[in-house]
Amino acid sequence: MKFSVSVLLLFLVTFSLVSRAEERKVRTSDGVDLFLEVKGQGLPCLYIHGGPGSGAYWLEEFSGPMLEEKFRMIYLDQRGVSRSGSPANKDFSLERMLKDFEEVRQALGIKQWVVMGHSFGAGIQTAYAAKYPQAVSGMIMLNGTVNIAESLKSTFEFTRKKVTAEQYEKLLATEGPVMNRMFAAMQLLGSDSYQLFYRDKANSDSMDRVMQKISEGWNYDFGGNVNRYPEYFQDFSPLTETIRVPVLVFSGKTDYAIGPEHYKLIRFPRQLLVRADVGHLPFLEAPEALKTAIEAYLQKYFKGN
């Protein structure tokens, strides 16, 4: 059987990509099995998902092939999340989370990596880059919040326009942790709550289908315990001014979960700001806009790598 040179090259390239895909678990120094997948080629890139407790599957499902052309992607489920285990001592502290990332990096033999954070993960990635600067070569912040209390104001303001004055007054009187107050706003919005996150209902439906497919039997411990750790809800914005690595800040103009103007709080000395007509999940709603932004970032700061 004869193969053309082009077909043979296609096979070799495909085999190379497949052979580089790796699903594994890394056991941390405190005995937690962390699930991760490694796919693609190029600069190593750790994905720090949001939620809190959403898992890494969303990004891989909707924009994985595009990202894997540019990066060696490390899709990590954080401790107590989705396919990863939970600590026996219930330690979900920020300090322990950052140590997890370092132990994964060392287990993979990576000297430096880009860290890509989404939503709630933006504060975590900022803390990581500040604590372990020698490990971070760059940052990509996708619709990230560096001050959740400020993001809650955006959620409340959006809600105010959708409900009665009486309902809004009751919402303002809601007490408790930030995440609980955000959920209260979503409950009040009811069927319109998707508009906080998505540009249109079809995108919300796409996410729902994925969630139905993957959610059964997954670990939700971190999301259930995060309110015990106020350090995740601190104002990380002053910290952004101290981090010197190049950063892509991608901001959605219709992202009312984080805030369309939230990017103004993010002040990295070396940052490329890209605003797009997209909601909270650009890797689902606007993969081409995200691809263009990442290419511009790599061209500006990592040309030749």
C-alpha positions, 0 to 999 in steps of 0.5 A: 500500500502506498501513501503520499508524502502529505498523508504520511506527514499528516499521520506523523503529526497526528501521532505526535500530538496524540502521543503527547496527550497524557492523563494522570494523577499527581499525589501531593505531599499531603496525600491528595490525588490531583487529576490533570491532562497534558495536551499540546505543544509549545509553552507550558501553560497551567489552567487555573479554573474558576468556580469556585470548584468548576473544574478544567473540563469546560476550557478543554471541551470548548477551546482545547484544540485551539489552545493546544496548537499554541501551548502545552496545556495542563488542565488541572482539577484543583483539590476537592474539585471534579476528578481530583480527590479531597484532603483528609484534613479538609485543608483547602487554604489558598497557601495549600492550593498554591503549593499544589501548583508547585508540586504539579510543576515539579512532578512534570519537570517544568521550569517555568509556565504561563498560568491561565486563570478564569473568573474566580481563578484570577485571584488564585493565579495572581497570588501564585505569581506573587508567591512563586515568581520564579515559576511563572513566565507569563499570565493570561487572565480570562474574564477574571475577578481580582476583587469579588466584592466589587464583582458582586456590585456588578451582579447586583446592578444588573439584577436591579434593572431586572426586578422590582424595587421591593425585590431589590431592597430585599436582595440588598439586605441579604447577609452572609458570604459573597458567594451566597449573596451572588447566588441569591441574585441568581435565584431572584433573576430566575430564568434570566440569570443566564444573562449574567454570564452569557451573551445569548441563551444558546450558549447557556444551553450548550454549557448545560449540555456539557454539565449534564454529561460530566457532572455526575459523580464528580467532587464538589468539596472545594466549592462547599468549603471555600467560604471558610477561607476568607483569603480567597475573597481578598482584594488582589488588585494591589498585588497586580501592580507588583507582578512583572511578567507579561499579562494578557487581560481579556475582558468581556463587555457583557460579563455581568458576573465579573463586571464589564468595567472590572478590568480597570482594577487590574494594573499589571505593569506589563499587560495587554488589555483586550476587550471583546463583545462577549460574556463570561465564557469567551472560550465558549462564546468567542473562541476566534476573538480569544484566539486572536488575543492570545496570538497578539499576546504571544507575538508581543511578549514571546516572539521566537518561543 
